[in-house]
Amino acid sequence: DGGETLTYSPGTKVKIFRGFIETMRMLAPMTSAMLLAGVVGTLYWLTVNVGVWAAWLAGGFTLMAAGLLAMVVTVLVKWFCVGKHRPGDHPLWSEFVWLNELQDAFVETVAGPWFLIPSLGTGELNVALRALGAKIGRGAWIDSYWFPETDLCVVGRGATVGPGTVVQTHLFQDRVMSLDHVTIAEGATLAAHSVALPAATLGAGATVGPGSLVMRGDQVPANTVWQGNPIEPWAGRTS
């Protein structure tokens, strides 16, 4: 695990390597800017050479193409940088942590504004999350793209993940990043602006109300209703 050299006392070479990876994160906003330039350039060309009507008609298709390209680039970066996420521990000054942050920069800066946010609550979002490695069941309704380590996220058939929710599959403690699965089983609901921490499971048909925190390792029984920070049984409510 590298001990102190990868947690509290990194050497010069490690710091230089981290600086290099951190600098690479600038590629994310640069990519987003190039997509914007491509969209504007395409519409400008159509306006000048064909007419405003052509740019207007092609506007939606141009944005869709840019979104698809943004998603493809992000998926490639994710699989190139970290491959498949697996449960485990990684010290702060380790290559995995930096590369994971690099691919996350592309999710937030490239795929987010160009594809994921416009696709919230649609089947296209489910397809995109699957391409990033998440396990999404048929008929799941997802209104958030905050799935930090996608391969560790499981959303069952007909489950609901509300807006502003975070399926949080990692935590830092003592400068060590710990990863584990989060499972939202078939028909379960993680309501708006809630957070589920690593190793948490919502059983089939379970409901976690809005603004709640599912603690690390919590096992929410099937067909029960919970709410709070941290969660507790929601008095007077049944699923």
N, C-alpha and C positions, 0 to 999 in steps of 0.2 A: 504493500500500500504506500510505500515511500516514507512513512512516518512523518517526522517534523519537516523534512525537506519539501513535502507536498501539502503541508497544512499551514504551519506557522513560520517556517524558516526556509523559504525557497531560495535557491542559488541564482546567480546572475544569468546563467543560460536559460533557466526556467522562466525568469522574468522577461528576457528578450523574446523567447518563443511566445509567451503570452501576449506581449506587446504586438508581435506580428499578427497573431490571430485576431486581437482586438481591432487592429487596423483594417483587417479584412472585412470587418463588419460594415465598413463604409460602402462595400459593394452593394449592400441591400438598398439604401436610399438612391445610389447611383443607378441601379437597375430600374427602380420605380420611376426615376426621372427620365430614363431612356424610353420607357413605355409611354410616359406622358408626351414626350417629344414625338414619338412615333404616331400617336393618336392625333395630336395637333397637326403634324406634318401631313398625314393622310387626308384629314378633313380640309386642310388648306389647299392641297393639290386638287382635290375634287372641286372645291369652290372656284378656283382659278381656271381650271381646265374644262370643267363640265358645267358647273353651275351650283348655286346655293342649294337648289332642290336636291341635287345628287348628294351633297354633303349631309343634308338633313336626313335623307333616306338611308344613307350608309352609316349614320352616327351610331345607332344601336349595335349594328353588326361589328363596327370597328371597336367599340368598347368591349363587346363580347370576345372578340379575337384577342384583344390585349389582356383581358382577364384570364382567358385560357392559357395564353403564353406565360403570364405571371404564375399561374398555378403549376404549369409544367416545370418552369425554372425552379420554383420552391421545392417541389417534390424531388427533383434531381439533386438539389443542394442538400436536402435532408438525408437522402440515402447515401450520398457521397460523404457527408460529414460524420454521421453517427451510425448509419445502417439501421439496425433494428434495436430499439430501446429494450433493455432487460432489467428486471429488478436487481438491485445491488447498491453498493456504496462507492463513491468516487470522491477523492480529496479535492479541495478547492483548487489547488494548483496542478490539476491533471488535464491532459489533452482532451479527455472526453467532455469535461465541463465547459471548456472554451469553445469547442466545436459545436456543442449542443446550443450554446448561446448564439453562435454564428448562424446556425440554421434557424433558430427561433427569430433572429432579426429579419430573415427573409419571410417567415410566416407573418410577422407583425407589419413589416414595411412594404412587402411586395404582394404576397397573396392576400393579406388582410384587406387593404383598400381596393384592390383590383378585382378580387373574386369572392373572398369569404364573406365580407360584410354585406355586399349586395345579394348574396345567396342565403343569408340567414333564414332558417325555417323552411328551406326547400330541399328537394331530393338532391339537387346539385351539391349542396353543402355536405350531405352524407357521402356522396361519391368522392368529394375532395378529401374528406377526413379519412376515408378508407384508403385512398391513394397515399396518404401520409402514414398509414399503418394502423389507424384506429379500427376496432371491431365494432361495426355499427349494424344492428339488426334491421330487418325489413320493417318499414312503417314507423321507425323512430322519428320523433320530431325534435329537432335541435335548433335552438336559437342563440347559440354561442359558439365561438370557435376557440375558446381558451381551453385547449387540451395540450398542455405543455409537452409531455412525452407521449405522443399519440399511440405508440404500440402498446402502452400499458393501460389504455382506456378501453373499457368495454361498455357498450350501450346496447341493451337487449331489444328484441322485437317490440315495437309499440311503446317504447319508453319515451319519456319526455325530459329534455334538458332545457330549462327556461332561459330567458335573456339575462345576460350579465353573470351567469354562473361560471365557476371555475372548477374543472375536474383536475385537481392539483395532485399530480403524481410524484412530486418530489418535495423534500424539505431539507434545509441546511441546519446542521447542528454540529458545533465544534469544528466548523470549517470542513465538514464532510457532507456531500450531497447524497441523500438516500432516496432511492427510487423504488416504487412498488405499484402494483395494480390498483385501479379504482374501477369497481364494477357497479353499473346501474342495470339491474336485471330486467327481464321482460315485464313491460307494463309499469315499471316504477317511474317516479317523478322526482326530479331534483328541481325545485321551483326557483323562480327568479332571484338573482343576486345571492345565491347560496354557494358555498364552497364545500367540496368533499376532499378530504386529505388522504394521503397514501394509505393503502391497505384497507380502505373503507369499502363496504358493500351495502348497497340498497337491495333488499330482497324483492322477489317478484311482487309487483303490485303495491309496493311500499311507497309512501309519499313523505317527502321532506319539504316543509313549507318555506315560503319566501324568506330571504335574509338569514338563512340558517348556516351553521357550521357543523359538518359531519367530521368528528375528530378522527385522528389517525387510528386505524384499526377498528373503527366502529362497525358493527354488524347490525344493520337495521332489519328487523324481522319482516318477513313477507306480510303484505296486506295490513300494515300498521301505519299510523300517521304521527309524524314527529315535527317539531319546530324548535328553534332557539339557537343560542350561541353560548355554549354548545347545545346540541339537540337534546330534547327530552320529549316524552310522550305529550302529544297535543291534546290537552284536556277537552272533552266535549266533541272531538272530531273522530270519525271512523272513516276508513277507506271505502 
